[in-house]
């Protein structure tokens, strides 16, 4: 709950172009990725894998977000 305002503010900064990232990068926000993964989890059959996947959704979202930011910074310098 405490991280929610931070991610929303980061989205606002990116969508208004107040960061070094392109405006389109705002849609790689952790909350957007979390929503996509939550949708995928809801489509999975009930199993122990789904339970583990659901329990790690925020961590998985953060890893994907860090990878996307890393790729954007790395590819943006070329």
Secondary structure as GFF3:
##gff-version 3
##sequence-region A 1 78
A	DSSP	alpha_helix	4	15	.	.	.	ID=ss1
A	DSSP	three_ten_helix	23	28	.	.	.	ID=ss2
A	DSSP	alpha_helix	30	43	.	.	.	ID=ss3
A	DSSP	alpha_helix	48	55	.	.	.	ID=ss4
A	DSSP	alpha_helix	57	76	.	.	.	ID=ss5
###
